[in-house]
Amino acid sequence: GRSVCRSSPDARSPPSPATEMAEPLLLAQDAELIVRVLRVKLSAGAQPPAPLLGLPALAAELTAEQAAAGATTAEAHWGDLSLRRSLVDRVMMCALSEPGSEAASVAVADRLALAFGRGLDERRRLVGKPADADVPAGALEMCEYLLDLCVSYTCMALTNPQLFPQPALYDVLGPARLYELVADECAGGAPLPSGFLARLAEHTATEGLLDEVAGPVLAACSAQMAKAGILADFHVPLRALVSLLEAKPLRLALVHDPRFHPLKSAAPPMSQLPPQLAAFAASLARSSGGPPNGRSFEESLLGAFFRHSGFPSESSFDDLRAAAAVAADGMQAQTVGQQLFANASKTTRAQQDANLTTLRLGSRTLMEGNSAALQLILKAKEAQPLLFKWLAAAISANADRSKEHYVQTGQPPGNLASLGFCYNLSFALLRLCEPFLDPASPHAAKIDGTYLLSTHRFDTTAETKLLASTAALMHWLDPRNADLAERYIRHMETEKAAAAERDRAAAAAAAA
């Protein structure tokens, strides 16, 4: 069990001489481990020098317990490894519950991440000792257990932020504090200890808390990306997404998040809008709530990472969204053109070239990061069907962009995703196709050309360029060889029937 540590004067008073032991309270190796990793030195008397924490209340408890058990030495009392683990658990709980100066300024998750890093250093120190060196019994096991405790208590602190004393800001943030830790690392700050994020993700998945932790983290990352721009600010949330997706449980959490695949069309941002856009916003709001449209995919959890580009605004919706973001941040709206080419007539050719290079580098970095994120998701086999479903639905929902009206006018309706979204998504898809583009590649031989006959992901029955009618096919076949043409037509009908059967089997499997 875990003891409850109180900081009352009675609890902090030193034990009486009758109960104080002459021997140390802990085994020497455990005392050293706690000092090195948790920065705690159990002391029944005066507080140890900073940054060590004394925990006199716990020291008094241990002294009384050992006296009651009749133990005269630490070795006699702590001979069982399970008792030593229980002790470390109590020390961890009391150290985090102590309302000291560190608790008043540092988030609990930050303190535990630092302790995890010190635990890794201690494990490396023990493993790196010469073969003939004397490593105390159970030292490595205790170190590994302490690393597990750091991860377990981090999960507790994120899901129950008011459990331990910390600044009120982090009580409000809750699990989203983990995103800030990852973002700080991606922005050039202190890195998280190696393996900490992966072990934390595995632990939350094992405990059934993955959605509770991952949901706010991924939402915070997506929200920061949505507020960014192509010329700045997007690097940190994009790198953070890639870092988060390095952990397999977080890949699964992303594709299973309710905000990943939109279920209905997106409603436009309505708050704090200029009067001239209010009528347009109201008309879009009336049309929202139906089946997912192209814009709803751009507003989805993953869609925010494909949004930004250097393309000019195409529709009033782009202006509406920009105005809402600017109103929320209290900043002046500036398009990419205004930022880079507002005074193009007064700048030199070299300056214009430099601005173009800046824009190209930003676009390239964004597209490469998005491609890396998709490739990480695809590494989790369980996530592949859901990602492919999202990609296919996003493309189908924006199919109107290929219609003559848009090609001629360049003014898509407000229910389509922006040109930047479609451009960045197309690049990511082409990057995924790279292994299959070389005809000499063994991967190219695995392509099943009959996928065009299937409606499992895409319905291409209306694409006459791909699926011509029998009459249209006969127009292109050699009329002098009627038998060959007839066999070809029968072959195509057989392939269509086989594709339809595969679609039915896939639908049945999905329903099951």
Secondary structure in CASP SS format (residue, H / E / C, confidence):
PFRMAT SS
TARGET T0000
AUTHOR 0000-0000-0000
METHOD secondary structure of the structure
MODEL  1
G C 1.00
R C 1.00
S C 1.00
V C 1.00
C C 1.00
R C 1.00
S C 1.00
S C 1.00
P H 1.00
D H 1.00
A H 1.00
R H 1.00
S C 1.00
P C 1.00
P C 1.00
S C 1.00
P C 1.00
A C 1.00
T C 1.00
E C 1.00
M C 1.00
A C 1.00
E C 1.00
P C 1.00
L C 1.00
L C 1.00
L C 1.00
A H 1.00
Q H 1.00
D H 1.00
A H 1.00
E H 1.00
L H 1.00
I H 1.00
V H 1.00
R H 1.00
V H 1.00
L H 1.00
R C 1.00
V E 1.00
K C 1.00
L C 1.00
S C 1.00
A C 1.00
G C 1.00
A C 1.00
Q C 1.00
P C 1.00
P C 1.00
A C 1.00
P C 1.00
L C 1.00
L E 1.00
G C 1.00
L C 1.00
P H 1.00
A H 1.00
L H 1.00
A H 1.00
A H 1.00
E H 1.00
L H 1.00
T H 1.00
A H 1.00
E H 1.00
Q H 1.00
A H 1.00
A H 1.00
A H 1.00
G C 1.00
A C 1.00
T C 1.00
T C 1.00
A H 1.00
E H 1.00
A H 1.00
H H 1.00
W C 1.00
G C 1.00
D C 1.00
L H 1.00
S H 1.00
L H 1.00
R H 1.00
R H 1.00
S H 1.00
L H 1.00
V H 1.00
D H 1.00
R H 1.00
V H 1.00
M H 1.00
M H 1.00
C H 1.00
A H 1.00
L H 1.00
S H 1.00
E C 1.00
P C 1.00
G C 1.00
S C 1.00
E C 1.00
A C 1.00
A C 1.00
S C 1.00
V C 1.00
A C 1.00
V H 1.00
A H 1.00
D H 1.00
R H 1.00
L H 1.00
A H 1.00
L H 1.00
A H 1.00
F H 1.00
G H 1.00
R H 1.00
G H 1.00
L H 1.00
D H 1.00
E H 1.00
R H 1.00
R H 1.00
R H 1.00
L H 1.00
V H 1.00
G C 1.00
K C 1.00
P C 1.00
A C 1.00
D C 1.00
A C 1.00
D C 1.00
V C 1.00
P C 1.00
A C 1.00
G C 1.00
A H 1.00
L H 1.00
E H 1.00
M H 1.00
C H 1.00
E H 1.00
Y H 1.00
L H 1.00
L H 1.00
D H 1.00
L H 1.00
C H 1.00
V H 1.00
S H 1.00
Y H 1.00
T H 1.00
C H 1.00
M H 1.00
A H 1.00
L H 1.00
T H 1.00
N C 1.00
P C 1.00
Q C 1.00
L C 1.00
F C 1.00
P C 1.00
Q C 1.00
P C 1.00
A H 1.00
L H 1.00
Y H 1.00
D H 1.00
V H 1.00
L H 1.00
G C 1.00
P C 1.00
A H 1.00
R H 1.00
L H 1.00
Y H 1.00
E H 1.00
L H 1.00
V H 1.00
A H 1.00
D H 1.00
E H 1.00
C H 1.00
A C 1.00
G C 1.00
G C 1.00
A C 1.00
P C 1.00
L C 1.00
P C 1.00
S C 1.00
G C 1.00
F H 1.00
L H 1.00
A H 1.00
R H 1.00
L H 1.00
A H 1.00
E H 1.00
H H 1.00
T H 1.00
A H 1.00
T H 1.00
E C 1.00
G C 1.00
L C 1.00
L H 1.00
D H 1.00
E H 1.00
V H 1.00
A H 1.00
G H 1.00
P H 1.00
V H 1.00
L H 1.00
A H 1.00
A H 1.00
C H 1.00
S H 1.00
A H 1.00
Q H 1.00
M H 1.00
A H 1.00
K C 1.00
A C 1.00
G E 1.00
I C 1.00
L C 1.00
A C 1.00
D E 1.00
F C 1.00
H H 1.00
V H 1.00
P H 1.00
L H 1.00
R H 1.00
A H 1.00
L H 1.00
V H 1.00
S H 1.00
L H 1.00
L H 1.00
E C 1.00
A C 1.00
K H 1.00
P H 1.00
L H 1.00
R H 1.00
L H 1.00
A H 1.00
L H 1.00
V H 1.00
H H 1.00
D C 1.00
P C 1.00
R C 1.00
F C 1.00
H C 1.00
P C 1.00
L C 1.00
K C 1.00
S C 1.00
A C 1.00
A C 1.00
P C 1.00
P C 1.00
M C 1.00
S C 1.00
Q C 1.00
L C 1.00
P C 1.00
P H 1.00
Q H 1.00
L H 1.00
A H 1.00
A H 1.00
F H 1.00
A H 1.00
A H 1.00
S H 1.00
L H 1.00
A H 1.00
R H 1.00
S H 1.00
S C 1.00
G C 1.00
G C 1.00
P C 1.00
P C 1.00
N C 1.00
G H 1.00
R H 1.00
S H 1.00
F H 1.00
E H 1.00
E C 1.00
S C 1.00
L C 1.00
L C 1.00
G H 1.00
A H 1.00
F H 1.00
F H 1.00
R C 1.00
H C 1.00
S C 1.00
G C 1.00
F C 1.00
P C 1.00
S C 1.00
E C 1.00
S C 1.00
S H 1.00
F H 1.00
D H 1.00
D H 1.00
L H 1.00
R H 1.00
A H 1.00
A H 1.00
A H 1.00
A H 1.00
V H 1.00
A H 1.00
A H 1.00
D H 1.00
G C 1.00
M C 1.00
Q C 1.00
A C 1.00
Q C 1.00
T C 1.00
V H 1.00
G H 1.00
Q H 1.00
Q H 1.00
L H 1.00
F H 1.00
A C 1.00
N C 1.00
A H 1.00
S H 1.00
K H 1.00
T C 1.00
T C 1.00
R H 1.00
A H 1.00
Q H 1.00
Q H 1.00
D H 1.00
A H 1.00
N H 1.00
L H 1.00
T H 1.00
T H 1.00
L H 1.00
R H 1.00
L H 1.00
G H 1.00
S H 1.00
R H 1.00
T H 1.00
L H 1.00
M H 1.00
E H 1.00
G H 1.00
N H 1.00
S H 1.00
A H 1.00
A H 1.00
L H 1.00
Q H 1.00
L H 1.00
I H 1.00
L H 1.00
K C 1.00
A C 1.00
K H 1.00
E H 1.00
A H 1.00
Q H 1.00
P H 1.00
L H 1.00
L H 1.00
F H 1.00
K H 1.00
W H 1.00
L H 1.00
A H 1.00
A H 1.00
A H 1.00
I H 1.00
S H 1.00
A H 1.00
N C 1.00
A H 1.00
D H 1.00
R H 1.00
S H 1.00
K C 1.00
E H 1.00
H H 1.00
Y H 1.00
V H 1.00
Q H 1.00
T H 1.00
G C 1.00
Q C 1.00
P C 1.00
P C 1.00
G C 1.00
N C 1.00
L C 1.00
A C 1.00
S C 1.00
L H 1.00
G H 1.00
F H 1.00
C H 1.00
Y H 1.00
N H 1.00
L H 1.00
S H 1.00
F H 1.00
A H 1.00
L H 1.00
L H 1.00
R H 1.00
L H 1.00
C H 1.00
E H 1.00
P H 1.00
F H 1.00
L H 1.00
D C 1.00
P C 1.00
A C 1.00
S C 1.00
P C 1.00
H C 1.00
A H 1.00
A H 1.00
K H 1.00
I C 1.00
D C 1.00
G H 1.00
T H 1.00
Y H 1.00
L H 1.00
L H 1.00
S C 1.00
T C 1.00
H C 1.00
R C 1.00
F C 1.00
D C 1.00
T C 1.00
T C 1.00
A C 1.00
E C 1.00
T C 1.00
K C 1.00
L C 1.00
L C 1.00
A C 1.00
S C 1.00
T H 1.00
A H 1.00
A H 1.00
L H 1.00
M H 1.00
H H 1.00
W H 1.00
L C 1.00
D C 1.00
P C 1.00
R C 1.00
N C 1.00
A H 1.00
D H 1.00
L H 1.00
A H 1.00
E H 1.00
R H 1.00
Y H 1.00
I H 1.00
R H 1.00
H H 1.00
M H 1.00
E H 1.00
T H 1.00
E H 1.00
K H 1.00
A H 1.00
A H 1.00
A H 1.00
A H 1.00
E H 1.00
R H 1.00
D H 1.00
R H 1.00
A H 1.00
A H 1.00
A H 1.00
A H 1.00
A H 1.00
A H 1.00
A H 1.00
A C 1.00
END
